[in-house]
């Protein structure tokens, strides 16, 4: 900010075309360029299999939708290697959750008989106040809200067992991320 014009702060972003990066940011970009990730459906699925030791993804219909997203990433010539790695990590995290859900339901099919009555679903455009609304709803002790750490890793794996040093490894990973 360089001053105000009476209506609010003036924001001047002078390095949009040629960003000025910190040393850490330059090192991160260089590492992503030096070690590009494979952008493919099979890379996502293999990463999830390797992380979990599981291989039953359930209904394969999701693969076509994943392939469309992967193809969009490949076609976007302006997307950086760092963004490729970020998106592939996100896709793999979701595939891990899918594997763990399928495994959980296979071991405990009675879960499917639990009725969820009157869920409150919040949807809205970005910057429209949905996060604030979720915060307000989450403050109501009569409701069960979804904490961020649980959204990031909804199904605990063997590595998520509580220890004396870390009573909630999923929370710890989310906080570190």
Residue pairs with C-beta under 8 A, 6 or more apart in sequence:
1 9
1 10
1 11
1 12
2 10
2 12
3 9
3 10
4 10
21 29
28 82
29 80
29 81
29 82
32 80
32 81
32 82
32 84
32 85
33 81
36 81
36 84
36 85
37 43
37 81
37 84
37 85
37 88
38 88
39 70
39 73
39 74
39 84
39 88
40 70
41 63
41 66
41 67
41 70
43 88
44 66
44 70
44 88
44 91
44 92
44 95
45 57
45 95
47 88
47 92
47 95
48 54
48 57
48 92
48 95
48 96
48 98
48 99
49 55
49 99
51 92
51 96
51 157
52 96
52 99
52 100
52 103
52 157
54 99
54 100
54 102
54 103
55 99
56 99
56 102
56 103
56 106
57 95
57 98
57 99
57 102
58 98
58 101
58 102
62 98
66 91
69 91
70 91
73 79
73 84
73 87
93 152
93 153
96 157
97 153
97 154
97 155
100 154
100 155
100 156
100 157
101 154
101 155
104 111
104 155
105 111
105 112
120 137
120 143
122 130
122 133
122 134
122 137
123 130
124 130
124 133
134 145
137 143
137 145
138 145
147 171
148 174
149 168
149 170
149 171
149 173
149 174
149 175
150 170
152 170
152 173
152 174
152 177
153 160
153 170
153 173
153 174
156 170
159 169
160 169
160 170
161 169
162 168
162 169
163 169
166 172
